[in-house]
Amino acid sequence: MSPLLPRILPSPDGKPSPQNDTAAALRAFARDLAAGRRPWTTEAAGFLSDLFDQLAGSWDSDQATGRDDPLHDALARGGPFPRRTCLEIGSGTGLFTTTLAAAFDTVISIDLSEQMLRQAAGRSPIRVRADASALPSAHASVSVVAAIDMLLFPHELARVLAPDGVLLWINQLGQDGPLYLSSEEVAAALPGQWTSVEAAAGWGSWAALRRHPALPDRRTTCGGGSRPSRRAQGGAVPGLSCRGGPGP
């Protein structure tokens, strides 16, 4: 069992309730994908990219209000964290980027949706459009991966994390969230042995997962399948390469 810290930040009134049927279907998809029971396809990537492109303009007002307690609590109590490079996957409109930037030297924001990244222009200095199943980062080059309400691509996250790196797994609505995975499910999906610490905070929950120190993952290949096209937005992106060398 993961160490469960006591709750400090209470759950306020007004918690959103996702549609039960839709949320249940998405949770089943997320679990099957993480466990390797379902493949990640170009069709699925295209569907989600188009969906979030359509939602981008109203995302901040309709979807994201008041859901930052889990991240703040995780950064305060889930450490210590190496301060080097944080890869923020599923970064969306950049609502959490400034919080992460206060904790880490460099934050690289990754999202599949071009329109979400455009909305983040004033918040996320380094934005890259990419598929999280094949991240544009060198092996063991990232200190922290921040995954906030994200699908889990376990082998790819393990590939890019440094041996002392941390996976920060955030469920903004806890078990009610449409992409909820428990820390036990995340740890079971990741290659190798992982330890974690977790807590409930606000409407949601968080877990900070670290490799067992004696058993680092040493994979050197890129994520499955062909590399998706990607585009850096907002300037040069340091250290982005799938070959272990400097990015182009």
Secondary structure by P-SEA (a helix, b strand, c coil): cccccccccccccccccccaaaaaaaaaaaaaaaaccccccaaaaaaaaaaaaaacccccccccccccaaaaaaaaccccccccbbbbcccccccaaaaaaacccbbbbbbccaaaaaaacccccccccccccccccccccccbbbbcccccaaaaaaaaccccbbbbccccccccccccccaaaaaaacccccccccccccccbbbbbbccccccccccccccccccbbbbcccccccccccccccc
